[in-house]
Amino acid sequence: MSPASLKPPADGFDSRFPDTHFDAILVVSFGGPEGMDDVIPFLENVTRGRNIPRERLEEVAHHYEVFGGVSPINAQNRALIAALRVELDRHGIDLPIYFGNRNWDPFLTDSLHEMTRAGIERALAYFTSAYSSYSGCRQYRENLHDAQQAVGPGAPEVLKIRMFYNHPGWVEANADHVRAALAQLPAERQAGAHVAFTAHSIPLAMAQACRYEDQLEESCRLVAEAVGATDTALVYQSCSGPPHVPWLEPDVLDHLGVVKERGVEDVIVSPIGFVSDHLEVLYDLDVEAVERAAELGLGLVRASTASTHPAFVSMIRELIQERLDPRTERRALGRFAPSHDVCPVDCCLPGTGQPSPWAGPSS
């Protein structure tokens, strides 16, 4: 295999195999520390080459310290893989599942080495991100390319499943969790509750180079429609960058103050921008947003992410199945067609300058 043949799809990938030939599934994620000794090395991996001050790393390390230095993201991905294994077996899809991370063990390079030793030739990757953005898609493809180069000519080809922000399974899983959160309120207050959908903020320059906002807004609209919610908003969390760099707004903490001023008594916070309850969800929402709501005298219930909801797991299987068999229906809801399988060359560029290491889905 020549070095050119290892390029990701957006960079002129020319496969040696038929479109439907895959012999493995690869779950690709951000990674996270699994103990306090891991935290600073993990953050150094995340920020390598970006001249982030040590004080900033220590500030973020405190978020992990609150939870014993353990990001739940790896355990949650393993739980998802276990559920997906059962789902694939139930539908006769006999492909092994591998797991690789951008920033922590198991690293993508190690995973591709393992796959190469096992004789895997061509894998289909699921990225733990529902939306198109540099950090949520293109950067993962760059990571895979780097890992392929490290492994060498025997490295497997790796393609990805499409983005799934408007897939019925994604909408169903998130809608079910919003309903469950609403059910925690007294019956007489449920109709008046405001639903705030949250997603990771990214720099405006990055947002202008992708469809992140459009896709988020469509997911929010579809979920709100499914649960019958009319008082909703898309807000952002986890903004962390130089003050002179504009990021997507409003911030969820500021938004809570706004809805309180409107006379709202209860807020359901749905982290629709994330696929699992990882550390940013736990810290930004279950700690900071809960504290802010208490200060305001505002009731707050946080809905779960899609996680291992059966509809979500079934969705991933469907997205795999549609690549194995082109006769499979490519399901999507709402105003937009199903996303593309192969990204255009200029898809999800990082924008002007280097993106912040904290931009996009993380641990």
C-alpha positions as CSV (number, residue, x, y, z in Angstrom):
1,M,0.0,0.0,0.0
2,S,1.5,3.4,-1.0
3,P,1.6,6.3,1.4
4,A,-0.9,8.1,-0.8
5,S,-3.5,5.4,-0.4
6,L,-3.5,6.0,3.4
7,K,-5.0,9.5,3.0
8,P,-8.4,10.0,4.6
9,P,-11.4,10.4,2.3
10,A,-11.4,14.2,2.3
11,D,-7.9,14.2,1.0
12,G,-8.2,12.1,-2.2
13,F,-8.6,8.6,-0.7
14,D,-8.6,5.9,-3.3
15,S,-9.7,2.6,-1.8
16,R,-8.5,-0.8,-3.0
17,F,-11.8,-2.4,-2.0
18,P,-15.4,-2.5,-3.0
19,D,-17.6,0.1,-1.3
20,T,-19.3,-2.5,0.8
21,H,-16.2,-4.3,2.0
22,F,-15.5,-3.8,5.7
23,D,-14.0,-6.3,8.1
24,A,-14.1,-4.3,11.4
25,I,-15.8,-1.5,13.3
26,L,-13.6,1.2,15.0
27,V,-15.1,3.4,17.7
28,V,-13.1,6.7,17.7
29,S,-13.3,9.1,20.6
30,F,-11.5,11.8,22.5
31,G,-10.2,9.9,25.5
32,G,-9.9,10.9,29.1
33,P,-7.9,10.3,32.3
34,E,-8.7,7.4,34.6
35,G,-7.0,8.7,37.8
36,M,-5.4,11.8,39.1
37,D,-1.9,10.7,38.0
38,D,-3.3,10.7,34.4
39,V,-4.8,14.2,34.4
40,I,-1.8,16.5,33.7
41,P,-0.3,14.1,31.1
42,F,-3.7,13.8,29.4
43,L,-4.1,17.6,29.3
44,E,-0.6,17.9,27.9
45,N,-1.6,15.6,25.1
46,V,-4.7,17.6,24.4
47,T,-2.7,20.9,24.3
48,R,0.6,19.7,22.8
49,G,2.1,22.4,20.5
50,R,-0.3,25.1,21.5
51,N,1.6,27.0,24.2
52,I,-1.1,26.7,26.8
53,P,0.1,28.1,30.2
54,R,0.7,25.6,33.0
55,E,-1.7,27.6,35.1
56,R,-4.5,26.9,32.6
57,L,-3.8,23.1,32.7
58,E,-3.9,23.2,36.5
59,E,-7.2,25.1,36.4
60,V,-8.8,22.5,34.1
61,A,-7.2,19.7,36.2
62,H,-9.4,20.9,39.1
63,H,-12.5,19.9,37.2
64,Y,-11.2,16.4,37.1
65,E,-10.2,16.5,40.7
66,V,-13.8,17.0,41.7
67,F,-14.4,13.5,40.2
68,G,-11.3,11.8,41.5
69,G,-9.4,12.4,38.3
70,V,-11.6,10.0,36.4
71,S,-13.3,11.1,33.2
72,P,-16.2,8.7,32.6
73,I,-15.8,8.8,28.8
74,N,-13.7,5.6,28.4
75,A,-16.1,3.6,30.6
76,Q,-19.0,4.9,28.8
77,N,-17.5,4.1,25.4
78,R,-16.8,0.5,26.6
79,A,-20.5,0.3,27.7
80,L,-21.6,1.5,24.3
81,I,-19.3,-1.0,22.6
82,A,-20.8,-3.8,24.7
83,A,-24.3,-2.8,23.8
84,L,-23.4,-2.4,20.2
85,R,-21.8,-5.9,20.2
86,V,-25.2,-7.3,21.3
87,E,-27.0,-5.3,18.7
88,L,-24.7,-6.3,15.8
89,D,-24.9,-10.0,16.8
90,R,-28.7,-9.8,16.9
91,H,-28.7,-8.6,13.3
92,G,-26.1,-11.0,12.1
93,I,-23.3,-8.5,11.6
94,D,-20.2,-10.5,12.6
95,L,-17.5,-7.7,12.6
96,P,-15.1,-7.2,15.5
97,I,-15.2,-3.8,17.3
98,Y,-12.0,-1.9,18.1
99,F,-11.7,1.2,20.2
100,G,-9.2,4.1,19.8
101,N,-8.8,7.6,21.3
102,R,-7.3,10.9,20.2
103,N,-5.7,11.8,23.5
104,W,-5.5,8.8,25.9
105,D,-5.2,5.1,26.1
106,P,-6.2,3.2,24.0
107,F,-4.6,5.5,21.5
108,L,-5.6,5.3,17.9
109,T,-2.1,4.3,16.8
110,D,-2.1,1.4,19.2
111,S,-5.5,0.3,18.0
112,L,-4.5,0.4,14.4
113,H,-1.4,-1.6,15.2
114,E,-3.7,-4.2,16.9
115,M,-6.0,-4.2,13.9
116,T,-3.0,-4.6,11.5
117,R,-1.7,-7.6,13.5
118,A,-5.2,-9.1,13.3
119,G,-5.3,-8.8,9.5
120,I,-7.9,-6.1,9.3
121,E,-7.9,-4.5,5.9
122,R,-10.7,-1.9,5.9
123,A,-12.6,-0.6,8.9
124,L,-15.7,1.5,9.3
125,A,-15.4,4.2,12.0
126,Y,-18.0,5.6,14.4
127,F,-17.0,9.0,15.8
128,T,-18.5,9.9,19.1
129,S,-19.9,13.2,17.7
130,A,-23.3,13.8,16.0
131,Y,-22.3,17.1,14.3
132,S,-20.0,18.3,11.6
133,S,-17.1,20.5,12.9
134,Y,-13.4,20.5,12.8
135,S,-13.0,19.0,16.3
136,G,-15.9,16.6,15.9
137,C,-15.1,15.1,12.5
138,R,-12.2,16.4,10.4
139,Q,-9.7,16.3,13.2
140,Y,-10.6,12.7,13.9
141,R,-9.9,11.9,10.3
142,E,-6.6,13.7,10.6
143,N,-5.8,11.6,13.7
144,L,-6.6,8.5,11.8
145,H,-4.3,9.5,9.0
146,D,-1.5,10.2,11.4
147,A,-2.1,6.8,13.1
148,Q,-2.0,5.1,9.7
149,Q,1.3,6.8,8.8
150,A,2.7,5.6,12.2
151,V,1.7,2.1,11.6
152,G,3.0,2.0,8.0
153,P,2.0,0.4,4.7
154,G,0.1,-2.5,6.3
155,A,-2.3,-0.1,8.2
156,P,-6.0,-0.7,7.5
157,E,-8.1,1.7,5.5
158,V,-10.6,3.5,7.7
159,L,-13.8,5.2,6.5
160,K,-16.5,6.7,8.7
161,I,-20.2,6.5,9.1
162,R,-22.2,9.6,8.3
163,M,-23.1,12.3,10.8
164,F,-26.4,11.4,12.6
165,Y,-27.8,14.6,14.0
166,N,-31.1,14.1,12.2
167,H,-31.4,10.3,12.4
168,P,-34.7,9.1,14.0
169,G,-32.7,7.0,16.6
170,W,-30.8,10.1,17.7
171,V,-33.9,12.1,18.0
172,E,-35.8,9.4,19.8
173,A,-33.1,8.8,22.4
174,N,-32.8,12.5,23.3
175,A,-36.5,13.0,23.3
176,D,-37.0,10.1,25.7
177,H,-34.5,11.6,28.1
178,V,-36.1,15.1,27.9
179,R,-39.5,13.4,28.7
180,A,-37.9,11.6,31.7
181,A,-36.4,14.9,32.9
182,L,-39.8,16.7,32.6
183,A,-41.4,13.8,34.5
184,Q,-39.3,14.7,37.5
185,L,-41.1,18.0,37.9
186,P,-44.5,18.3,39.6
187,A,-47.2,17.7,37.0
188,E,-48.6,21.2,37.3
189,R,-45.2,22.8,36.5
190,Q,-44.2,20.6,33.5
191,A,-46.0,22.6,30.8
192,G,-44.3,25.8,31.9
193,A,-40.8,24.4,31.9
194,H,-38.2,25.9,29.6
195,V,-35.9,23.4,27.7
196,A,-32.4,24.6,27.2
197,F,-30.4,22.4,24.7
198,T,-26.7,22.7,25.3
199,A,-23.7,22.0,23.1
200,H,-20.0,22.6,23.3
201,S,-19.1,26.2,22.2
202,I,-16.6,26.6,19.4
203,P,-14.8,29.7,18.0
204,L,-16.9,31.6,15.5
205,A,-14.2,31.2,12.8
206,M,-14.5,27.4,13.2
207,A,-18.3,27.5,13.2
208,Q,-18.4,29.5,9.9
209,A,-16.4,26.7,8.2
210,C,-18.9,24.0,9.0
211,R,-22.6,23.2,9.5
212,Y,-22.3,22.7,13.3
213,E,-24.9,25.4,14.2
214,D,-27.3,24.4,11.4
215,Q,-27.2,20.8,12.5
216,L,-27.6,21.6,16.2
217,E,-30.5,23.8,15.5
218,E,-32.2,21.0,13.5
219,S,-31.6,18.4,16.3
220,C,-33.1,20.8,18.8
221,R,-36.1,21.5,16.6
222,L,-36.7,17.8,16.0
223,V,-36.4,16.8,19.7
224,A,-38.6,19.8,20.8
225,E,-41.2,18.8,18.3
226,A,-41.1,15.2,19.5
227,V,-41.7,16.1,23.1
228,G,-44.2,19.0,22.4
229,A,-41.9,21.6,23.9
230,T,-42.4,25.2,22.6
231,D,-40.3,27.3,25.0
232,T,-36.8,26.2,24.0
233,A,-33.3,27.6,23.2
234,L,-30.0,26.4,22.0
235,V,-27.2,27.5,24.3
236,Y,-23.5,26.7,24.7
237,Q,-21.1,25.5,27.4
238,S,-17.4,24.8,27.9
239,C,-16.3,28.0,26.2
240,S,-12.6,28.5,27.0
241,G,-10.3,30.7,24.9
242,P,-8.6,34.0,24.7
243,P,-11.0,36.9,25.5
244,H,-10.4,38.5,22.1
245,V,-11.6,35.4,20.2
246,P,-15.4,35.2,19.7
247,W,-17.1,31.9,20.4
248,L,-20.6,30.7,19.9
249,E,-23.1,32.2,22.5
250,P,-25.1,32.4,24.7
251,D,-23.4,30.6,27.5
252,V,-25.7,28.3,29.5
253,L,-25.0,30.1,32.8
254,D,-25.9,33.5,31.4
255,H,-29.0,32.0,29.8
256,L,-30.3,30.7,33.1
257,G,-30.3,34.3,34.4
258,V,-32.3,35.4,31.3
259,V,-35.0,32.8,31.7
260,K,-35.3,33.6,35.4
261,E,-35.9,37.2,34.5
262,R,-38.7,36.1,32.2
263,G,-40.5,34.5,35.1
264,V,-39.6,30.9,34.3
265,E,-39.6,28.6,37.3
266,D,-38.1,25.4,35.9
267,V,-35.5,24.6,33.3
268,I,-34.7,21.2,31.7
269,V,-31.1,21.2,30.4
270,S,-30.6,18.7,27.6
271,P,-26.9,18.3,26.6
272,I,-27.9,17.5,23.0
273,G,-24.4,18.4,21.7
274,F,-22.9,15.4,23.4
275,V,-23.3,11.6,23.0
276,S,-22.5,10.6,26.6
277,D,-22.4,12.1,30.1
278,H,-18.7,12.7,30.1
279,L,-16.8,15.1,32.4
280,E,-17.7,18.4,30.7
281,V,-21.4,17.5,31.0
282,L,-20.9,16.5,34.7
283,Y,-18.8,19.6,35.6
284,D,-20.4,22.3,33.5
285,L,-24.0,21.2,34.0
286,D,-24.2,19.1,37.2
287,V,-21.9,21.4,39.1
288,E,-21.7,24.9,37.7
289,A,-25.2,25.1,36.2
290,V,-26.8,23.5,39.2
291,E,-25.0,26.0,41.5
292,R,-26.1,28.9,39.2
293,A,-29.7,27.7,39.2
294,A,-29.7,27.4,43.0
295,E,-28.4,31.0,43.3
296,L,-31.3,32.2,41.1
297,G,-33.9,30.1,42.8
298,L,-34.6,28.3,39.5
299,G,-35.5,24.7,39.3
300,L,-33.2,22.7,37.1
301,V,-33.3,19.1,35.9
302,R,-30.6,17.8,33.7
303,A,-31.6,15.3,31.0
304,S,-29.3,12.4,30.1
305,T,-27.4,12.2,26.9
306,A,-28.1,9.5,24.3
307,S,-25.5,7.2,26.1
308,T,-26.7,3.6,25.6
309,H,-30.3,4.3,24.9
310,P,-31.6,1.4,22.8
311,A,-32.7,3.7,19.9
312,F,-29.2,5.2,19.8
313,V,-27.4,1.8,19.8
314,S,-29.8,0.6,17.1
315,M,-29.1,3.8,15.1
316,I,-25.3,3.0,15.1
317,R,-26.1,-0.5,13.8
318,E,-28.3,1.0,11.1
319,L,-25.6,3.4,10.0
320,I,-23.2,0.4,9.8
321,Q,-25.7,-1.7,7.9
322,E,-26.4,1.0,5.3
323,R,-22.7,0.9,4.4
324,L,-22.6,-2.9,4.2
325,D,-25.7,-3.1,2.1
326,P,-26.6,-0.2,-0.2
327,R,-30.3,-1.4,-0.3
328,T,-30.7,-0.3,3.3
329,E,-32.8,2.8,3.8
330,R,-30.8,5.9,4.8
331,R,-33.2,7.3,7.4
332,A,-33.3,11.0,8.3
333,L,-35.9,13.4,9.7
334,G,-36.7,17.0,9.1
335,R,-35.5,19.5,6.5
336,F,-32.1,18.0,5.6
337,A,-31.2,14.9,3.7
338,P,-28.9,12.3,5.3
339,S,-25.3,13.5,5.6
340,H,-22.7,12.4,3.1
341,D,-20.5,9.4,3.7
342,V,-17.3,10.8,2.2
343,C,-16.4,14.4,3.2
344,P,-15.6,17.0,0.6
345,V,-12.0,18.3,0.5
346,D,-12.9,21.6,2.1
347,C,-15.3,20.1,4.7
348,C,-15.0,21.4,8.3
349,L,-11.8,23.4,8.0
350,P,-10.5,24.8,11.4
351,G,-11.2,28.4,10.5
352,T,-8.6,31.2,10.8
353,G,-5.7,30.4,13.0
354,Q,-5.3,27.4,15.3
355,P,-8.4,26.2,17.1
356,S,-8.4,26.2,20.8
357,P,-7.5,22.9,22.3
358,W,-10.7,23.1,24.3
359,A,-12.9,23.5,21.2
360,G,-15.2,20.7,20.4
361,P,-16.3,17.4,22.0
362,S,-13.9,16.3,24.7
363,S,-13.7,14.1,27.8
